[in-house]
Amino acid sequence: MSEFTHVAAILAHWEARQPDAIALRFAGTDRTWAELARRVRRNAAAQRAAGLSPGDRVAVLDLNHPSCLELTLACAQVGTANAVVNFRLAPAEIAYVINDAKARVLFVGPEFAAAVDALRPSLPTLERVIRVGGAEDEYEAWLAAHEPDAAVYPADPGHCFLQLYTSGTTGFPKGAMLTHRGMLAHSRHLNSTPSAYRTVSRVQVAMPLFHVGGMSTSLAALEAGARVVLMRTPDPAAVLQLLEAEKITHTFLVPALLAVLNQVPGAASRDYSGLEVLCYGASPMPLPVLRASLALFPGVLYQVYGMTEQSGAVSLLGPRDHEDPAVAHRLVSAGQAMPGVEIEIRDPATGERLPAGTPGELWVRSDQRMGGYWGKPEATAAAITPEGWLRSGDGGHMDADGYIYITDRIKDLIISGGENIYPAEIERVLAEHPAIQDVAVIGVPDERWGEVPKAVVVARPGATLDPDEVVAWCRERIAAFKCPKTLAVVDALPRNPTGKVLKKELRKPYWEGRERQVV
């Protein structure tokens, strides 16, 4: 494996060594390394012709499509950055992300073109919208109008070429600036583990590219010279069909999708003999789903724990720890730190390092770390210590063997089906409901999604709350996956002497007796 220092070097390296090998397969279309390199260089030329300069942002609002990967690689070459928008967001949230990134060009899929047309008056920095795919595709003509430009901006390793948005404790998303150094370090670290990609690997990418799991999988596979088999959407039956038909060797899936895969008729009768590595992560894995997945995919399961701010995975739990009855307790752990990654448990108040078995906050240090949050120096300073440690916001402990156990959310983060949800986002909306006087949102266990939001509310005097109406009211204002799935009406919320809601007390009844605690 070459020690790349610039993301643009990946294409040049593999184009020279295996120009006719397939680099990318999507919906029946193949791109060889030589073809992919030419398309990325045309993209770079088109960006420069549009007046885009190093530091500028473009944005993508689409289901998975090769153009998103081409844009990301071209941004690395030009010095711009691709801000990939979560297509599950509500229109107001989409506008916030595009405006926060100050995106000058937006690439939009056919499913979202009408929404962008409606939002256009509220997107002041946007100079052009380019439609991708479908009957009104403009992307191919945009590429074809320019000859390939091989010039590479001499970016510093800490230069951002990819900007992925995470939800914020203030109720607004933050743009994590992912860098050449960070993303290449993630690929290098991942590819030095037993789950590594090789040039002969066939890597299924079913997770959305706006998610670090989908994007980091793609880039790590490309860095290794492997074939990326990209899916537009993670349809469960299609995921299984592709695993068999393409003899996929590697894939990354979230627990919510694995839960559905286990229920697809005929799932157990398919041939998955090509599969070497099935990574799962991004949200809690219910043990019944894990046991069913072990039966369906024996010997290949790897759990990964990671975060956008670290460009992807930071720890790994391999097949032996999944299947050895002597260490069955490790099924609820997040594994051990990957090569090149340091993980410590610190006191969240003092920052003091804590001994094995003592609960605290997970701190992570590696070259994978983001450059910071775009335009938010205070949030960056709060997350990254002067010594380079990233405060994960996750609570847990580490055993004497270095295995990590996630036990709670220091910052009340809810991870549902691989999506990060901050209660503050939902509380901000519910607090405006005319019948709600007080509100707290917590995560409660769910067998499919790992956990889901639940709203605990106090009604205004004389008001009557209809749970269905409250959820419908939320859906008009925020993304559906963030909306509370259930509603509890109480007389008062428990608070400490300073007035802070005691969410641990609210969560406790729902998590008691669970093999994995998220309290």
VENURHU-V669522 format. One line per field, one symbol per residue. psi: psi as a letter, one per 40 degrees, with the letter a starting at -180 (. if undefined). burial: I if it has 24 or more other C-alpha atoms within 12 Angstrom, else O. A space follows every 10 residues. Layout:
# VENURHU-V669522
psi->???
burial->???
This chain:
# VENURHU-V669522
psi->higiehdded dddddddgde ihdhhhfehi hidddddddd ddddddddde ehiheihiih giihiddddd ddddddddea ihhhhheeii dddddddddd efhdhhhhid eedddddded eegdehdihh hhiadfhedd ddddehihhe hhhgiidehh ehhhhiiiee eiihhhhhid dddddddddd eeieeiiide ihhhgdiiee hddddddddd dddeeihhhh idifhddddd dddddefhdi ihiidddddd deehhedeei hfdehdhhii aeiihhdddd ddddddgiee hhhihaidef ebieihhidd ddehddfdee deieaihihe hhhihihdde ehhiihehia hhhhhieeii eahhegdddd dddhideehh hdehiaihie eehhhhdahd eehhhhfehh hhdddddddd eeheehdiih hihiihdded iiihhhihii heihhhdddd dddddediid eeihdihhhi diihiideeh hgdddddddd eheidhhg.
burial->IOOIIIIIII IIIIIOOIOO IIIIIIOOOO IIIIIIIIII IIIIIIIIOO OIIIIIIIII IIIIIIIIII IIIIIIIIII IIIIIIIIII IIIIIIIIII IIIIIIIIII OIIOIIOOOI OOIOIIOIII IIIOOOOOII OIIOOIOIII IIIOIOIIII IIIIIIIIIO OIIIIIIIII IIIIIIIIII IOIIIIIIII IIIIIIIIII IIIIIIIIII IIIIIIIIII IIIIOIOIII IIIIOIIIII IIIIIIIIII IIOOOOIOOI OIOIIIIIII IIIIIIIIII OOIIOIIIII IIIIIIIIII IIIIIIIIIO IIIOOOOOOI IIIIIIIIII IIIIIIIIOO OOOIOOOOII IIIIIIIIII IIIIOOOOOI OOIIOOOIII IIIIIIIIIO OIIIIIIIII IIIIIIIIII IIIIIIIIII IOIOIIIIII IIIIIIIIII IIIIIIIIIO OOOOIOIOOI IOIIIOIIII IIIIIIIIIO OOIOOOOOOO OOIIOIIOOI IOOOOIIII
